[in-house]
Amino acid sequence: MKSSLVKGHELFKKSYFKNHEKEFLELAQKGQQPKVLFIGCSDSRVMPNLITKSGPGDLFMIRNIGNFVAPFKPDEDFHSTAAAIEYAVSVLKIKEIIICGHTQCGACASLFETIEDPELVHTKHWLKLGEEAKNMAVEVLGADAEKEKLLRLTEQLSVVKQIEHILTYPAVKRGVDAGTIHIHGWVYNLATGDIVYYNSDDGCFESLSTLESK
């Protein structure tokens, strides 16, 4: 069966790859040298390269449920996210870290539900990384607040909490303190295509487009 993905790959080779063959060859021969670590959600509607107009070799990506970052705990079981963070910082020497959440996030919505399905045992455990953000949103808006407002605030607060989590990694903290690594918190709006970023100085989210004028 010839699926749309197979046809898509054939089109990719005939068009995009052919037009950028020299760049792909250089990446293959010289290796990757990305300057940005992009931590985003596994949600199929969030496409990092598309929303940032970046190309092959530009972003070192970590994608997981809810764009969560587990705090630094080397004595726990293996964590692929933690390993990727360490590799990006200590081996690739990235300069920028973007933690990108998004609207209509299923992980954040699940924080307000009870998961009973025994098949979701790992998911249930992983979602604990977003509990603090949910609790903060409820504290700010109240448990009886409009659900959509609670979800939008939870999505934003979760990004802030993940920034706090990634700063528990010694190499990341050293880089930030030395000014060689900069961390950014984004929330991508699925419906509008807009991105807001976390302004740590003011403690609020602002349109990413305003950075161009600063």
N, C-alpha and C positions, 0 to 999 in steps of 0.2 A: 504493500500500500504506500503510495506516494503522498505523504502528508504535506500540509502547508509549511511545516517547519523545514522539510527537506527541500521544497521548492524555494523557500526563503533563503536557504543556504546557497543554493545554486545561483540565485540572483545576487547575493552578497559577493560571491566569488567573481561573478562576471562584471559587477559594477563597482561597489565600494572598495573591495580588496584590490581589484585591478587598478583603480585610480590612485590607491595609496600603497601600492606594493613596496615602494622604496622604504616608507616609514615602517611597515610591518617587518621587513627584512632587517632593518636596524634594531628594532625591538627584539627580534629573535636572536640576533648576533651579539648585541651589547647588553641585553637584559633590561629589566624594568628599572626606572628611576623616578617613580611618582613622588610628588611633593605633598600630596593630600591624601589623608586617610578619611574615607567617607563611611560612616556607620549609619546604615539606613534599615528600614523595615523590609521584610521579605515580600510584602504586599506587591502583587503583580502590577498594580497601577502606579507604583513609584519606580521610575527609571532614571537613576542617577546621571548617566551620561547624557540622556535626552534633556533633562531639566536644567543641566549645567552647560550644555553644548560642549562637552569635553570629549576627547577622543581616546583611542587605545593608549595605554601607558600613562594616562593623566591621573587616574584615581585608583588607589588601593582600597578595595571595597570589602566591608563586612556587612552582611545582611542577615537579620534574624527576626524572630517574632517580636514586634514592638520596638525595634531599634534599641533594645536594652543593653546595658553594660553591667555585667556582674562585677562587684567590687573585688579588689585584689585580695585573693585568698589562696596562696600557693599550696596550702595543705589539703585543699578540697579535690574532688574528682576533676578530670580533664575538662577544660573549657575551651572550645574552639575560638570563641570571641577573645578571650584573654590571650591565647597564643598568637592570634592575628595582630592584636594591639602591640604585643611585645615585639613581634617581627617588624611591624611597620615603624616603630620608634627606634629600636635598637639596631636593626639591620638596614632597613631602607632609609632611615634618618629623615622621615617625613617632617615637614615644617608646619603643616596645618592639619587640624582634626575637625571634621564637621560631623556633628551628631544631628541627623535629620529625621524628625518625626513627620507625621502627616495627618490631615483631617480624615474623619471617618475611619479611624484606626480600629481594627477589630480587636487588637490586643487590649487597648484602653477600654473599649466597650465591654470586654469580657471581665474586666475588673469589677464591674457592677453586677455581675451575674454569678450564680453558683454552678460550678462545673461538676457534674456528676458522672460523666462518661469515663469509665475506667481505662479506656483506650487513650485518654489524654493526660496520663499521669505526668509525663515530662512537661507538657504544656502548662499544666496546673502549677507545677513547681516553679517553672520559669517566670510565670506571671507575677510571682511574689515580688519581683524586682520593680513592679509598677504600683504596688500597694500604697507606698508612701505618697506618691503623687495623687492617687485617688483620694486618700484621706485628707490631704491638704486642700484639694478642690472642694470636697464636701464641707470642710471647716470654713472655707472662704465664702462659698455660695449658699451653704445650708443643704441638708439632706433632701429638702422638698423643692429645691431649685429645678428649673426646667432642664430636662435631661440633656438636650443638645448643648446647653451652656456648660453643664457639668463635664460633658465629654470634651468640648473644645478646650476648657481650662485644664483638664487632666492631661490632654495631649501636650500642651505647652509645659506644664509643670513636670511632666515625665522627662522631657528633654533637659530641663534644668537639673533634675535629680541624676540623670545619666552623666551629665557633666561632672557633678560631684563624685560619682562613682569612678569615672576614668581618672580623676585626680588622685585616687588612692594608689594608682600604679606608680611606683617610685621613679621610673624613667620618664614617665609623662610629667610628673610633678617637677622633677629637676629641669626638664626642658622648658616648662612654663615659667618657672622661677628665673631661669636664665634668659628668657625671651627668645629662645630658639624654636619654641613650639607655641602655636596659638590655637585656642579651642573656640569653636563657633557652634551655637545651637540654633537650628533652623526648624521651621514647621512649614511643610509644603501643602498648599491648599489644592486638593484634587479637583474641585469644581471650577476654580478660577485660574489655576496655574501660578498663582502668586506664592512668594515665599516671605515669611517674616523671620527675623533673627532676634535672638535674645540679647538685649542691651544690658549687660551686667552692671553698668554704672547706674542706670535708672531702674533696674529690676523689672523691665517690661519688654514686650516684643514689639518690634517696629518693622516696617516694610524694608525688605532687602534693598530696594531701589534707592532708599535714602542714603545708603552708604556711599553712593557715587558722588554725592554732593558734600561729603564730609572730608 
